[in-house]
Amino acid sequence: MRSLAQANCYVLLHSDKLSPYRQEFLESERAVYGGIQISKRTEDKWLVEKFPRWLAK
């Protein structure tokens, strides 16, 4: 089952068709921090941990 979750995560993070949604998600997350510069590492963590739930809404 873990490999299915990993495959799902890979698709969510790499599908060109989902790129606009990833950008919208990251913009909404950045807005929470009011202009503070966020590292790429933090954004990658958000995409793995939060993006799937955000997209499902």
PASEBA-1860 file (N, C-alpha, C; in nm, 3 decimals):
! residues 57
1> MRSLAQAN> 0.082/-0.120/0.000/0.000/0.000/0.000/0.087/0.126/0.000 ~ 0.203/0.117/0.062/0.291/0.233/0.068/0.335/0.275/-0.072 ~ 0.361/0.178/-0.158/0.406/0.213/-0.293/0.296/0.285/-0.371 ~ 0.170/0.252/-0.343/0.059/0.322/-0.407/0.055/0.468/-0.362 ~ 0.075/0.491/-0.233/0.077/0.628/-0.180/0.194/0.706/-0.239 ~ 0.308/0.641/-0.253/0.424/0.707/-0.312/0.399/0.741/-0.459 ~ 0.336/0.651/-0.531/0.304/0.677/-0.671/0.207/0.793/-0.684 ~ 0.107/0.796/-0.596/0.010/0.905/-0.596/0.079/1.038/-0.570
9> CYVLLHSD> 0.166/1.039/-0.472/0.240/1.162/-0.439/0.325/1.207/-0.558 ~ 0.391/1.114/-0.624/0.473/1.147/-0.740/0.389/1.214/-0.849 ~ 0.275/1.157/-0.877/0.187/1.213/-0.981/0.143/1.354/-0.942 ~ 0.102/1.372/-0.816/0.057/1.504/-0.771/0.167/1.609/-0.783 ~ 0.290/1.568/-0.759/0.401/1.663/-0.760/0.462/1.686/-0.898 ~ 0.437/1.597/-0.993/0.505/1.607/-1.121/0.415/1.618/-1.244 ~ 0.287/1.606/-1.228/0.197/1.616/-1.342/0.188/1.760/-1.392 ~ 0.213/1.779/-1.521/0.204/1.913/-1.579/0.062/1.969/-1.569
17> KLSPYRQE> -0.036/1.882/-1.577/-0.175/1.928/-1.570/-0.211/1.983/-1.433 ~ -0.138/1.943/-1.330/-0.166/1.991/-1.194/-0.081/2.113/-1.156 ~ 0.008/2.153/-1.244/0.097/2.266/-1.215/0.023/2.393/-1.172 ~ -0.085/2.433/-1.241/-0.157/2.554/-1.196/-0.213/2.540/-1.054 ~ -0.255/2.420/-1.020/-0.309/2.397/-0.886/-0.199/2.400/-0.780 ~ -0.082/2.347/-0.814/0.031/2.355/-0.721/0.069/2.500/-0.697 ~ 0.071/2.580/-0.805/0.105/2.722/-0.790/0.003/2.795/-0.704 ~ -0.124/2.769/-0.728/-0.230/2.832/-0.649/-0.216/2.793/-0.502
25> FLESERAV> -0.190/2.667/-0.477/-0.171/2.619/-0.340/-0.053/2.691/-0.274 ~ 0.060/2.697/-0.342/0.178/2.762/-0.284/0.153/2.910/-0.259 ~ 0.084/2.977/-0.348/0.051/3.118/-0.327/-0.036/3.136/-0.204 ~ -0.132/3.047/-0.186/-0.220/3.058/-0.068/-0.142/3.031/0.060 ~ -0.049/2.937/0.055/0.033/2.908/0.174/0.127/3.025/0.204 ~ 0.188/3.082/0.100/0.278/3.196/0.121/0.204/3.315/0.180 ~ 0.079/3.335/0.138/0.000/3.448/0.187/-0.021/3.441/0.338 ~ -0.027/3.321/0.391/-0.044/3.304/0.536/0.074/3.367/0.610
33> YGGIQISK> 0.191/3.367/0.548/0.312/3.418/0.613/0.340/3.565/0.582 ~ 0.249/3.630/0.515/0.255/3.775/0.496/0.383/3.829/0.435 ~ 0.431/3.767/0.331/0.545/3.822/0.259/0.680/3.775/0.309 ~ 0.685/3.695/0.415/0.812/3.641/0.461/0.863/3.543/0.355 ~ 0.990/3.553/0.322/1.045/3.462/0.220/1.047/3.320/0.274 ~ 0.993/3.229/0.196/0.983/3.088/0.233/1.083/3.009/0.149 ~ 1.154/2.918/0.213/1.255/2.840/0.141/1.190/2.735/0.050 ~ 1.264/2.696/-0.051/1.218/2.590/-0.142/1.194/2.461/-0.064
41> RTEDKWLV> 1.277/2.435/0.032/1.262/2.314/0.115/1.127/2.315/0.187 ~ 1.090/2.429/0.242/0.962/2.441/0.312/0.847/2.423/0.213 ~ 0.856/2.485/0.097/0.751/2.470/-0.004/0.739/2.324/-0.048 ~ 0.851/2.256/-0.065/0.846/2.114/-0.103/0.778/2.032/0.006 ~ 0.805/2.066/0.131/0.741/1.996/0.243/0.590/2.020/0.241 ~ 0.549/2.143/0.215/0.405/2.173/0.206/0.341/2.090/0.096 ~ 0.409/2.082/-0.019/0.352/2.007/-0.132/0.332/1.860/-0.097 ~ 0.425/1.803/-0.025/0.414/1.662/0.012/0.309/1.642/0.120
49> EKFPRWLA> 0.311/1.730/0.221/0.227/1.708/0.339/0.087/1.769/0.330 ~ 0.073/1.882/0.263/-0.055/1.954/0.265/-0.129/1.957/0.132 ~ -0.054/1.955/0.022/-0.117/1.971/-0.109/-0.223/1.866/-0.140 ~ -0.200/1.738/-0.111/-0.304/1.639/-0.144/-0.439/1.668/-0.076 ~ -0.436/1.709/0.049/-0.561/1.742/0.120/-0.624/1.869/0.062 ~ -0.541/1.967/0.032/-0.592/2.093/-0.025/-0.658/2.065/-0.159 ~ -0.596/1.984/-0.241/-0.649/1.954/-0.373/-0.780/1.877/-0.364 ~ -0.793/1.793/-0.265/-0.914/1.712/-0.249/-1.036/1.795/-0.212
57> K> -1.014/1.915/-0.158/-1.126/2.000/-0.115/-1.196/2.063/-0.232
END
